[in-house]
Amino acid sequence: MNTRFNLFENEIAAKFAKRFANAGLVIQQSPLPHSTQELVSLRASQINGCGWCIDMHTKEAAAAGETAVRLNLVAAWRESTVFTEAERAALALAEEGTRLADAHQGVSDETWGQVRKHYDDDQIAALVALVALINAANRLAVIVHQQGGSYKPGMFAASFD
Protein backbone atom coordinates (compact mmCIF):
# COMPACT_ATOMS: atom_id res chain seq x y z
CA MET A 1 0.00 0.00 0.00
CA ASN A 2 1.41 3.34 -1.05
CA THR A 3 0.55 6.76 0.32
CA ARG A 4 -2.13 8.20 -1.95
CA PHE A 5 -1.54 11.87 -1.25
CA ASN A 6 1.09 13.73 0.73
CA LEU A 7 -0.77 15.96 3.15
CA PHE A 8 2.49 17.65 4.14
CA GLU A 9 3.40 18.86 0.63
CA ASN A 10 0.09 20.31 -0.58
CA GLU A 11 -0.43 24.01 0.19
CA ILE A 12 -4.06 23.72 1.30
CA ALA A 13 -3.40 20.55 3.29
CA ALA A 14 -0.36 22.17 4.93
CA LYS A 15 -2.42 25.22 5.96
CA PHE A 16 -5.08 22.94 7.42
CA ALA A 17 -2.48 20.78 9.18
CA LYS A 18 -0.92 23.84 10.82
CA ARG A 19 -4.29 24.93 12.22
CA PHE A 20 -5.07 21.36 13.23
CA ALA A 21 -1.75 21.20 15.10
CA ASN A 22 -2.55 24.51 16.81
CA ALA A 23 -5.82 23.01 18.08
CA GLY A 24 -3.76 20.12 19.41
CA LEU A 25 -1.55 22.57 21.32
CA VAL A 26 -4.55 23.66 23.39
CA ILE A 27 -4.94 20.05 24.52
CA GLN A 28 -1.21 19.49 25.05
CA GLN A 29 -1.02 22.58 27.25
CA SER A 30 -4.11 21.61 29.27
CA PRO A 31 -4.04 20.07 32.76
CA LEU A 32 -4.93 16.64 31.32
CA PRO A 33 -1.88 14.48 32.10
CA HIS A 34 0.36 14.01 29.08
CA SER A 35 0.55 10.26 29.64
CA THR A 36 -3.26 10.07 29.53
CA GLN A 37 -3.26 12.09 26.31
CA GLU A 38 -0.88 9.65 24.65
CA LEU A 39 -2.72 6.55 25.92
CA VAL A 40 -6.07 7.90 24.67
CA SER A 41 -4.59 8.84 21.30
CA LEU A 42 -2.98 5.43 20.98
CA ARG A 43 -6.18 3.56 21.85
CA ALA A 44 -8.37 5.51 19.40
CA SER A 45 -5.72 5.03 16.70
CA GLN A 46 -5.65 1.28 17.33
CA ILE A 47 -9.44 1.09 16.96
CA ASN A 48 -9.31 3.12 13.74
CA GLY A 49 -6.39 1.14 12.29
CA CYS A 50 -4.25 4.24 11.79
CA GLY A 51 -0.64 3.06 11.46
CA TRP A 52 0.74 6.60 11.25
CA CYS A 53 -0.91 7.70 14.50
CA ILE A 54 -0.12 4.45 16.32
CA ASP A 55 3.52 4.91 15.34
CA MET A 56 3.51 8.57 16.41
CA HIS A 57 1.79 8.15 19.77
CA THR A 58 3.69 5.01 20.75
CA LYS A 59 7.00 6.74 20.07
CA GLU A 60 5.99 10.04 21.69
CA ALA A 61 4.78 8.20 24.81
CA ALA A 62 7.97 6.14 25.01
CA ALA A 63 10.11 9.26 24.57
CA ALA A 64 8.19 10.85 27.46
CA GLY A 65 8.99 7.85 29.69
CA GLU A 66 5.96 5.61 29.21
CA THR A 67 6.84 1.95 29.78
CA ALA A 68 6.74 -0.72 27.10
CA VAL A 69 4.46 -2.83 29.30
CA ARG A 70 1.79 -0.13 29.47
CA LEU A 71 2.08 0.69 25.78
CA ASN A 72 1.76 -2.98 24.86
CA LEU A 73 -1.30 -3.39 27.06
CA VAL A 74 -3.32 -0.39 25.85
CA ALA A 75 -5.24 -2.59 23.39
CA ALA A 76 -6.24 -4.87 26.28
CA TRP A 77 -6.50 -2.28 29.05
CA ARG A 78 -9.58 -3.93 30.60
CA GLU A 79 -7.61 -7.16 31.09
CA SER A 80 -4.55 -5.56 32.65
CA THR A 81 -3.48 -4.18 36.01
CA VAL A 82 -1.17 -1.36 34.91
CA PHE A 83 -3.66 1.49 34.43
CA THR A 84 -5.11 3.74 37.11
CA GLU A 85 -8.86 4.16 37.57
CA ALA A 86 -8.60 7.61 35.99
CA GLU A 87 -6.75 6.22 32.97
CA ARG A 88 -9.35 3.47 32.65
CA ALA A 89 -12.11 6.09 32.59
CA ALA A 90 -10.26 8.03 29.89
CA LEU A 91 -9.66 4.88 27.83
CA ALA A 92 -13.33 3.91 28.11
CA LEU A 93 -14.33 7.39 26.94
CA ALA A 94 -11.87 7.12 24.05
CA GLU A 95 -13.33 3.77 22.98
CA GLU A 96 -16.96 4.79 23.27
CA GLY A 97 -16.31 8.18 21.66
CA THR A 98 -14.50 6.47 18.79
CA ARG A 99 -17.03 3.70 18.24
CA LEU A 100 -20.07 5.96 17.98
CA ALA A 101 -21.63 3.92 15.19
CA ASP A 102 -21.27 0.69 17.17
CA ALA A 103 -23.51 1.77 20.04
CA HIS A 104 -26.74 3.71 19.83
CA GLN A 105 -25.97 5.56 23.06
CA GLY A 106 -22.52 6.87 22.21
CA VAL A 107 -20.72 7.42 25.51
CA SER A 108 -22.53 5.59 28.32
CA ASP A 109 -23.69 7.27 31.51
CA GLU A 110 -21.48 4.85 33.44
CA THR A 111 -18.37 5.90 31.53
CA TRP A 112 -19.30 9.58 31.82
CA GLY A 113 -19.75 9.14 35.56
CA GLN A 114 -16.27 7.64 35.87
CA VAL A 115 -14.78 10.49 33.85
CA ARG A 116 -16.54 13.05 36.10
CA LYS A 117 -15.23 11.22 39.17
CA HIS A 118 -11.58 11.45 38.10
CA TYR A 119 -11.25 14.66 36.08
CA ASP A 120 -12.13 18.32 36.61
CA ASP A 121 -13.95 20.45 34.02
CA ASP A 122 -10.76 21.65 32.29
CA GLN A 123 -9.42 18.12 32.03
CA ILE A 124 -12.77 16.86 30.71
CA ALA A 125 -12.85 19.61 28.10
CA ALA A 126 -9.37 18.58 26.97
CA LEU A 127 -10.27 14.88 27.02
CA VAL A 128 -13.42 15.33 24.90
CA ALA A 129 -11.53 17.59 22.47
CA LEU A 130 -8.70 15.04 22.30
CA VAL A 131 -11.04 12.18 21.41
CA ALA A 132 -12.57 14.30 18.64
CA LEU A 133 -9.17 15.48 17.38
CA ILE A 134 -7.47 12.08 17.31
CA ASN A 135 -10.43 10.57 15.47
CA ALA A 136 -10.17 13.34 12.86
CA ALA A 137 -6.40 12.78 12.58
CA ASN A 138 -6.95 9.04 12.17
CA ARG A 139 -9.42 9.65 9.37
CA LEU A 140 -7.08 12.01 7.54
CA ALA A 141 -4.20 9.55 7.69
CA VAL A 142 -6.25 6.44 6.85
CA ILE A 143 -7.96 8.09 3.85
CA VAL A 144 -4.62 8.93 2.23
CA HIS A 145 -2.86 5.74 3.43
CA GLN A 146 -0.28 7.63 5.50
CA GLN A 147 1.76 4.71 6.75
CA GLY A 148 3.44 4.22 10.09
CA GLY A 149 7.04 3.32 10.73
CA SER A 150 9.03 6.42 9.88
CA TYR A 151 7.92 8.74 12.68
CA LYS A 152 10.58 10.18 14.99
CA PRO A 153 9.58 11.72 18.36
CA GLY A 154 9.05 15.47 18.04
CA MET A 155 8.95 15.29 14.24
CA PHE A 156 5.37 16.48 13.83
CA ALA A 157 5.63 19.36 16.27
CA ALA A 158 8.91 20.51 14.73
CA SER A 159 7.33 20.78 11.27
CA PHE A 160 4.85 23.44 12.48
CA ASP A 161 7.17 25.76 14.40
Residue, then its C-alpha position, 0 to 999 in steps of 0.5 A: m500500500n502506497t501513500r495516496f496523497n502527501l498531506f504535508e506537501n500540498e499548500i491547502a493541506a499544509k495550511f489545514a495541518k498547521r491549524f489542526a496542530n494549533a488546536g492540538l496545542v490547546i490540549q497538550q497545554s491543558p491540565l490533562p496528564h500528558s501520559t493520559q493524552e498519549l494513551v487515549s490517542l494510541r487507543a483511538s488510533q488502534i481502533n481506527g487502524c491508523g498506522w501513522c498515528i499508532d507509530m507517532h503516539t507510541k514513540e511520543a509516549a515512550a520518549a516521554g517515559e511511558t513503559a513498554v508494558r503499558l504501551n503494549l497493554v493499551a489494546a487490552w486495558r480492561e484485562s490488565t493491572v497497569f492502568t489507574e482508575a482515571e486512565r481506565a475512565a479516559l480509555a473507556l471514553a476514548e473507545e466509546g467516543t471512537r465507536l459511535a456507530d457501534a452503540h446507539q448511546g454513544v458514551s454511556d452514563e457509566t463511563w461519563g460518571q467515571v470520567r466526572k469522578h476522576y477529572d475536573d472540568d478543564q481536564i474533561a474539556a481537553l479529554v473530549a476535544l482530544v477524542a474528537l481530534i485524534n479521530a479526525a487525525n486518524r481519518l485524515a491519515v487512513i484516507v490517504h494511506q499515511q503509513g506508520g514506521s518512519y515517525k521520529p519523536g518530536m517530528f510532527a511538532a517541529s514541522f509546524d514551528 
